[in-house]
């Protein structure tokens, strides 16, 4: 809305759509998103409804993304180095507005086939940044903590969530 009360911007953002559309993204810059997980759910479309894979994000301001069959899942797998969806949790990806010839307006949400190179790890449980920590008087890097949790629990965990998971065993 501008100063005169006139609505501005893409009208589709006002439609309260449940899922991410290219109109929700900045078409000039990539959006970095942290993966919370993937679910199968019923998605309504122009042809009725069907069961689709839906990618959820930790960031509350990024809507879930309906995954197509190949393009975006393959890009995520390449970017993160694994096709295993459980290993995507807590990892970050780039979302962008890309070409899609089959789309009504020729564009769609796409995922880059490379990940942000910040060498940061995020906890798959609580979403916090995994940081270096001292354990029993010895310093461990965030990378070591994250990879130890991945080996032991199958996902990246911060120190606190790692202790909780260890206690639950």
N, C-alpha and C positions, 0 to 999 in steps of 0.2 A: 504494500500500500504506500502511495506517495503522500506528501504533505497535504494534498487537497482531498484525501480520502479515496482516491481512485485506486483500484486494484491493479497491481503490476505483476510481472512474472508469469510463469507457465501455469495456465489454468488447471492442469492435471494435478498439480501439487495440492490443490484444494479439494480434491475428490475423496479424501480419506481412504485411499487405496491401501490395502493391507501389505502389499508386496512392493519391493523396490522396482522402480521404473527408471529409464534413462533420464527422465525429467527431474528426478530427485537428486541427480548428481550434477556437479559443475562440469559443463562440457569442455572446459578449457584445461582443467587440472584433474589428476588422478585423486581418488579418495582412498585412504588407507583404512582398512577394516580388520578387526580381530575376530577370527572365527570362534563362535561359541559351540557350534555343532551342526549336524545335518539330520533332518527328520523327514519321514515320508508322511504326506498329508494330502487330504482332498482339496483340490484347487478348482474353483469355479472359473469357467471361461466361456467364450461365445458359443461353444459346442456343448455346453452342459458342465460336467466336472470330470476330473480324472485325478488319479493318485500321482503326485510328483515329489521329487526330492526338493527340499527347501533348506537353503543355507541360512543359518542364524548368526548374528554378530553380537559381540559383547557391548558395542557402543549402542546406547539407547536411541540415538538419533539416526541410526541406519536401519531401515526396514529389512525384513528377511528377503532373500533373493531366491526366486524359483529357478532351479538349475535346469538347463536344457539337457539333452541326452549326452552330448559329447563335448561341445566347444568349451564351456566354462569349467566343467569337471576336469577335463584334460589339462587345461591351463593351470588350474589349482594344483593338480598332481605334479605337473612339471615344475611349477614355482616352488613347491614345498618338498619336492623330492620323494613323494610317496603317493600312491593311489589310495592308501588306507585312510578313510575318513576320520577315524578316531585319532590319528596322528596330526590331523589338521587343527584340532582344537587348541586354542591359545596361540595359534600362528597368525601372522598378518599377511594380507594380500592387497594388491592394488585393484580397485574397481575403476572402470572408465567407460565413457560413452564411445561405442565403436560401431562400425558398419554391420548391418544385418539386412541383406537383400530381401528376406522373407517378411520383415517387419513392415507394418503399414507406412511408417515414416522413414524407413531405411536405416534406423539405428536401434541399438539395444545396449543393455548393460553387459559389459565384457570384463573379463579378468585377465590381467597381464600374466604371461607365463614365466615371470620372475617375481621374487618377493622383495619387500623393502630390505635394503642392505644395512640395517642398523645393528645387526647382531644382538638383538634383544629377544628375550624369551618371556612369554606371558603364561601365567598359571592357567591351566585348563579348568580349574575349579572356581577360583575367585576372580580371575582376570587381571590380577595385579602383575606388575613387572617383577620378574624374578631378579633378585639382586645378589651381589656377592655377600657372603655371610661367614661368620666365624662359628665353628662348631667344635666344641671340646678343645678350644685353644688353637685350632688350625683354620686358616682362611681357605675358603672354597669360592671359585668364580661362579658367576651366574650360569655360565655354560656347563660347568661340571655338575652343578646342582640340578639343572634342567635335564641333562642327559642321564644322570643317575636315576632320577624319577622316571624318565621315559623307559629306561631298562627295567626298573623294578615294577612300575605301575602301568606302563603302556601309554603314559601321557606326561606332559610337562607339568610339574607342580612346584609351587613355592615351598619354602621351608615349613611354614605353618600347615599347609594342606598336605605336605608330605608326611609330617608327623601324625596328622589325623588319619591318613590312609594307612600308615604303619600300625597305628593303634587299632584300626578296624580289622586288620588281618587276623 
